[in-house]
């Protein structure tokens, strides 16, 4: 089946059951691991939470596959196969506002794994606490190679080029303005048809969740039915040398096996990869006065142990209407106890149309001041307050975290994309204050 014809299963966190139509009735009936599985398959459980996690948060999937995953040779260290890292102390702390120009896509052959670069992060996967923010820049697919992440979950945000992602549980296609989440441990391979670039949020703690809606009610923001998980699909290829790459405690390892790992004929469970089209986000906004906090644009959250405080939120700034009266409508000036990493998929971000570019990024660290540039402030302070469609043709996003993020050596130096002039966008902000004494004069 062609990638654009793929069928999906709808729903967030659902209990799915699916089998490849080439092998009807491949799912065992009434039990998980019978003495003999249909078609001579092996039963294998993939656990995404502890066995004893509460039922409402328990994540696991049963796979029925041609061979169990254990059929591989020993893993050996790959060394520095890309520019990822969990060494957050290699560079001295930098509290400055940071702007990266669009990250460069290589001209030669580079696949998804080789094209991963860590920009910033905090914590450690051994402690199951923290995150890393990467960019990927690749030009070719992962030929007879797959990877899985032992450290955490990947939230992938394509910015340029469509990704064709084959997973153990089936296939997904993700294009710009869509996102894809690959849970911890799920094997996958990324194929591309040309130069591709995007962003990756990796979380070590918990699974991503939909944010609570509170007084919004039962509907709104990202609706559960718009999340799509793959249907079972398998390939039965023997006699090939297939490489399985593992990201484990921040390092990379490779094992060989003589068959395709994408041999799951059927599966059931609630630990699945999934995709989501950001165009389906139901926007909530202020309709009378004031600029609402950006938390109303949260698509997914990875909560910490502190109520209401996230290890990471994935937030978007989609096209929407601004109708507030007697209000400065762009984002307000801000100092935040959270870290804010922003990227731009396409278009022009309203608060910094001349700075942030598609494929680039900004980082505003804890308590570092930020806000609209001088041009945006002057225009928004004087324009007639008529209903206005803002962010048309634009999709910006933010990874927001309660952790202090450290910029890596690649992000600070090697990529050579940091703008030294970013601070200047605020330097021409004028003093408008008029004291009562001067007003009388």
N, C-alpha and C positions, 0 to 999 in steps of 0.2 A: 504494500500500500504506500502511495506517495505521501510525503511528509505533510502536504497541505490537506490530505484526506484523512488524517489520523482521527480516530474516535477517542473520546475521553469519558471519564466518570466524574459526575458533578457533586461537589460538596466539600466542606472543610472539616477534616477530622472524622470523616465517615468511616464506618465499617464496610469496606468494599469486598466483593468476591468476584473474581474474573478468571476466565481461562481462554487461551488462544483457541479460536474456532476450528483450527486444524485438529485439535484434540478435544472434542466435546466430552463432558463429564470427567475432566481431569481432576477436578476438585473432589477430595474424599467427602463422602456424605456422613454427617453426624459425628465426625471426630476429626482430630488434627493429624495424628500420626498412626495410621493403621499399620498392621503387620506388613501388608503389601499395598503400596499406593497404585492407583490406576496407571497404566502404561509403563509400569516398572520405574516410576519416578522415585526420587528421594524427597523426604519431608525435612525441611530445615526452618527453624524459627529465627527471625531477626528481631532482637529485643531492643527497643529504643528507650525503655525505662526499666527500673528495677522491677522484678517480678511482683513485689509487694506494693508498688506505687498505687495510690487510690485509683479506683476504676475510672473516674472521670478524666484522669490524666495519664492513664496507662497506655503505652504505645508499643505495639508489636505487630508483626506480620508473619504468616506462615507461607513459605515458598515451596512449590513442588517442582523440582528441577531434575534435569537429566543426570547431573553429577553434583554432589555436595561441594560447597565452596572450599572445603579442606583439601581438595585434589590439586595441589600446586607444590612446586619446589620451594625450598627455604627462601625467605626474603634476604636480600643483600642491600647494603646502603647505596643509595644513588649519589650521595654527595650533594654538591650545590648544583642541582639540576634547574633551578630557577632563582628568582630574587625574593623568595619568601623568607620570613624570619619570625622568631618570637623573642629576639634579643632587643628588648625595649630600652636598654641602657647604653647602647652603642653611641648614641648621640646625646649631647647635653640637652636638658629641657629647653623648650622654645615657646614662650607664651605669646609670641607675635601672631597677628592675623596672617594666615597663609593662603596664598592663591597659587594653584598649579595651572599652567597653560595646558591645553589638550595633550594627553599622554600619547607618545609616538607609537604608531603601529610599525613593526619591522617590515622591511622590504623582502627579506628572505623567508624561508620556510620555518614556521614556529607554531607548535600546537598549543592547546589550552594550558596544559601543565607547565610547559617550558615558558609560556608567556605570562605566568602569574608573577605579580610584583606586590610586595607588601608595602603599603604607604604608611600606616600607623596602627597602633593597637595597644592593648594592656592585658595583664593577667597571664595565666599559663594553663594549657590544656590538662596538665597533670592535676591541677587543683579544681578542674571543672568550673573555672570562673574566669571570664574575660572575653575578649573579642579581638579580631584582626580585620582590618579593612584592606582589601587588595584591589588592584586593577588587573584585567587580563587584556592582552594585545596579541592576537594570533592570526595566522593566515592559512593554516592547513588543519585537517582533522587528525584525530588520534588513531592512526592505522593500527589495527590489531593490538590496541592498548586500551586499558581502562584504568580508572583510579577510584579509590574510596577514601573518605576522610574519617580517620579514627578520632580526631580531635573535636569535631563539632559539626554544625550544620552550615551549609552554604546557601545564602540568598544571593542569586545572580541577577544582575540588572544589565541586560544588553543595551548598549548605546549605539553601536554600529554593527550591522550584519546580523542575520538570523542564525540562531544556534539550533542545530539538530542534535538532540540529546538522547542517546540510547541508554536506558537504565535496566537493571535486573527486572524491574517491574513493568517495563514497557517503554515506549518512545514518546518524547515530547518535542514540540517545536516552539521556540521562544524568540520572538522578534523584538526590536526596540519598542518600548512602551508596554512590554510584558515583563514579568519577572518569573523566576523559577526557583523553587527551594528543593535542594537535595539533602535529605536527612543524613545524619551521621551513619556511616557504615554502608550506605547503599552504593554499589558499584555503578559507574557511569562513564560514558565516553562522549566527547563533544566533537561534532563535525561542523565545518564551516565551508561556505562556498566562495569565500574571498576575505579580504581584510576585515577583521572583526575586533571590536573593543567594547569593554564594559567594566562594571564595578562588581565587587563581591564583598558581602558582609558575612563574616564567619563568627558564629557565637559558640562558646564553649559550654555554657550553662544549661539552658533549658531549650525546649522546643519553641518555635514561634507560635504565637497565639493571636487570635483576633482580640482587639481591645474591647473591654467592657463598654457598653453604650450608655449606661446610667440613665439619666432623664431623657436622652435622645429617644429611647424606646426600644422596640423590638427590631427595627429596621434602620439601615443607614450605614454610611461609610462603606467598607468592603463587605458585601453580602456573601454569606457562606456558599450559596449555590454557584457563584461565579468562579470558584476555585476548581481547577480541573486536574484530575489524576489520570495516569495512563491506564490503558487496558493491557492485559497480559499479551506479550509477544515474545517469541523465542527464535533462536537460530541454533541448528544442530551442526556445528562445524568441528570436525576432528582433524588431527594430523597437522595442525598449524602451531606455530610458536606464538602464544599470546602472552603479553606482558600485563601483569596486575601491579599497579602502583599504589602504595599505601602512604598516606600522610599520617605519621605517628609521632606524637609529642613534639611536633614542629619540624621533624626531620622526614626525609623521603626515602622510601625503600621500594624495591622491585622484586617480584617473583615471576617465574615462568610457569606456564602450564600449556598443555597440548590440546586445548579445546577452548571454545568461546565461553566466557562467563555469562553471556546473555542467553542462558538456557532454561529460564524459568517458564514452564508451560502454563502454570496456573498459580494463583495466590489469593489469600484473603487476609484482611487485617486493616489496621488504621495507621500504620507507619508507611507513608508513601511519599514519593516525590509529587510535586504539584506545580502548576503554573497559574498565573492570574494576569488578566488584561487590565492595566491601570485605567483604561477608558471606561471601565464599568464602575469606578469608584463614585459613590453617591455623596456629593459634596455638601457639607453643612457649613454655613457661614453666618456672620452677623448681618442682620437686616435692618437695624435701627441706628446704632451708633457704635463706635469703637472697633478696633481691630482685634478679632478673637485670637486666642493663643493657638499656635500651630499644632497643638495636640489634636485638634479636631480633624486633622488631615492624616491621622495615623492609620496605616494599612495593616501592619503586623507589629507585634511587640514580643520581645523576649524578656520576661519579667525577672527581677532580682528577688531576694528574700524580703525586701522592704516594700510594703504595699504602695502601689502607685508609682514605683520607681523602677525604671527599666535598665537592664544591662544594655539593651539596644532597642530603639524604636525605628521602624521604617516609615517615613513620612513623605508624602508627595505634595506638590504645589500645582494642582492641575488647572486647566481652564475653568473659569467660574465668573459669576457676576459679583460686582462690588456695588452696593447700593446705600452704604451707610451715609448718614447725614452728619454735617459739621464734624467730620472725622478725617484724620490723617490716615489714608487707606493702606499705604504700603506697610510692610513689617516695621514695627517700632524699633527704636534703639534699645539695645539689650545687653545686659551682662548676666550670664547664666551659670548656675551651678552644675550644668550638664555640658558635655562636649558635643559640638555640632559639626559634622562633616557633610558638606553638600556637594552634589554632582548635578550635571545638566545632561539630559538625554537628547533634547533638541529644543530649538527656539532660543529665546532671550529671557533670562530671569529678571523680573520686574524691578528688583531693588538694585541690580548691578548689571545693567544691559551692556556696559562697555568692559566688564571685567570677566565674569564667569562665562566660559564658552563651552559648547557641547564637547564632551570628552575630557573636560577639565574638572577641577574640584577646588573647594575651599575648606579650611579647617579653622574654626573659631573655638579655642580651647576654653576650659573652665575660667569664668570670670573675665575673659578677654572681651573688651567692648567691641560691638559690631552693630551694623545697621545699614540703612540706605546710604548710597553715595550722595555727594552734594547735588548732582544733577537731578537725581530722583527726588530729593527732599524739596528743592526749589519748585520743581514741576508739580509735585503732589500738594504742596502748600498753597498753590495759587489757582489750580485748575478748577473749573466749575464742577460741582459735585452732582453730576448727572449719573444715572445708572450706566455702568461701564462693564463691558466684557473684558476681563483681564487675563493675562497669560494665554491668550489665543495662540495656537500653534506652538505651545511651550509645554515641556514637562521637566520640572526640576524636582529633586528629591533630597532628603536628608537622612543620614544615619545619626541618630542622637543617642548618647550614652551617658550613664551616671559615672562612668570611669574616666579618669584622666588619661588621654591618649598621647602616646609618645610617637614622634615621627621617626621612621627608620632611616638608615643611611641611604638606602635607595630613594626614599621619598625626599630626603633633605638635600642630597648631593648628586647621586648617580644619575637619576632621571633628568636632571638639569632642566626642570620645568617650573621651578618656583619663580614667581615674579618678584623682583626686588622693589617694584614701585607700587605694590598693592595698597600700601598705607596712604598713598597720595590721593586716592579717590575720596578720602574724608578731609583732606587738608584745606580744601577751599570752602568748607562749611562756614558760613558767615555768622557773625555775632548780630543777632536781631534784637537783643535786649535793650529796652528803653526804660531807664529808671524814672520814677515819678518826678524827681527834681529836673531831669533833662526834658521830660515831657512838658513841664511848665515853661521852660525857656523857649 
